[in-house]
Structure formats: C-alpha cells, structure tokens
Amino acid sequence: MTPPHLTDLPIRALTVDDLRHCADLSEDRGWPREDHKWGLLLAAGHGYGMDAPDGQGLAAACVVTSYGHTHAGPELAAIGMVLVAERYARQGLGRRLMIHVCDDVLRGVPLTLHATPYGRPLYEELGFATTGRAEMLMGAFRPDPAPPQPDAVSVRPAAGEDIPRILRLDTEVFGTDRTHMITRLPAFADRLLVAEDHVGELVGYAAVWPNMGTHVIGPLIARDTAGAQALVTALAATTDRPLRTDIDVRHEELLGWLKDRGLESVAFNAVMTRDIPGLPGDWTRRWAPLTVAAG
C-alpha cells in the first residue's frame, strides 16, 4: 500500500553522516555503492534527501555542487545522483525533490546535469534542454604500440606547488571557479598528473580515482588530442583495474583511440542545462568531467 502523503515527506539536508544510507540507496537501484564518490560529493557539495517512512534509510536523495560563488549566488550548479528507492519509485518523489532543489534552493541559478534516457523526460518537463552528450567507456586499457608524441609536452606527477596552476587552468577551461572541488583531488584521486609544454607552461592535467572495481579517469583537461592521449596513457600505466571515463562526444578522435585501446561503449548520457544555453568555458580542452554527478 502506498504510504499516505508520500510526496509530503520533509526534505532535509544530507551530511557525510548519511554516506552509508546514500550508498545503500545506490545499491538499491542496481548502481554500484560508490562510497568513495559519495564521500566527495557530500563534502564538496550539498546533499538533499527524504527519509524513508518505513525507517529504512533514505527514500530519495540527490547532490548539488555549486561553482563560482558571487554575492548573487553560484554562477553554476550541477545536480547529480538523483535516486529514489525502488519501493517508492514512480510515485512522484523524484519530481518533488527536483522541484525543491531547482525552484527553491537554486532559484535563478544556471543549472546542469547528466541525464540517463530514463530521467531525461522529467528534466525536460522541469525546463532543462539537451546541450551536449557524453559517452561512457569502460574496459582494460591496452597501451598504444605507437604511443602519442605530443609536440614538446611532458607528463609528470603533480606536486603541491602545481595546485595553484591547476586551479588557474581549470577555471579558464571550465568557465567558473571550482577551487573547493579541485583542491580535494590530491586526497581523493590515486594519481594526479600534469602536462607541460617545452617552456614549462601547464597545458593539461588529469586524475584517476578508485570507484569499486574500476579506476575512473576524470577530470581530463588537455590542449589537444595528443595531450589527452598522453595523460590517459600515463594514468593507465599506474593501474591494473579496468578504466572508466565519460568523454564529450565531440572529441571523436579520442573516442576512436580509446576504443582501439580496448575500452568499450557502455552508455550515453545527455548533458542538460537550464537557464544557460550551454556549459561555460572551453569545451575543446575539456575532455572528461571529474564525475558526471558534479558536472
């Protein structure tokens, strides 16, 4: 029997103390638990959810990561990990949670999210439009027999003094400030690499982080395809796990190269935005996000 007034359940802020319940909710919907990613999102962003009326964890949850804070509010906010427990699915909880976040918490703020085909109709009803696509790839990486030779670009592990440089490059490419997220990368990722040109200018960086049985490559920022290939190759050499990444479909050359190296297409997500015609920044140097849940 449907609990009375299910969509009247109070929405509350989530904290890192809710991490286990968030991971339980992922597992309930057939997703990986992704405890490590949930921990980052709850620490760097703001979670919202509804407690299940049966007392068993969360009925629904999502996470908002805001960027570029000004006196008028964030310049951009990404919504991710929108989940409703299976036993409460298709009863309006996801819609209510999204309306609360979009129209109450983030009213007037430009929004973005990555949508599965299942969730896209709801987001379109709420005013989101598809402005891009990302292809998820996963598989065991086979090194290129003729490795990429980017013109005068060297790849090395990032050092502490590189963080301010990474932040400057990331703000330029992403189009808004992500300091609170990027400064967490050294602790969150297993490897963080930088790419420099022949005069020592930072022209790219990338990280690989653990997610259940895989390693996820993201963010991936590079000046050109060869630079992106060099960063991926260097990161792949540090792990025996399958790799996973989400590549902007406009980067056709890199997608083809990754598939030649053993990664296979898993899914496509729509990149959607509201109150903004598309993502800010320079997409030509933005190859993969840290995670689709954070924009």
Beta strands, then each sheet from edge to edge (+ up, - down):
strand 1: 12-14
strand 2: 46-51
strand 3: 58-67
strand 4: 76-84
strand 5: 111-115
strand 6: 129-139
strand 7: 154-157
strand 8: 191-196
strand 9: 202-211
strand 10: 214-221
strand 11: 243-248
strand 12: 264-274
strand 13: 286-288
sheet 1: 1+ 2- 3+ 4- 5- 12+ 6- 11+ 10+ 9- 8+ 7-
sheet 2: 1+ 2- 3+ 4- 5- 12+ 6- 11+ 10+ 13-
end
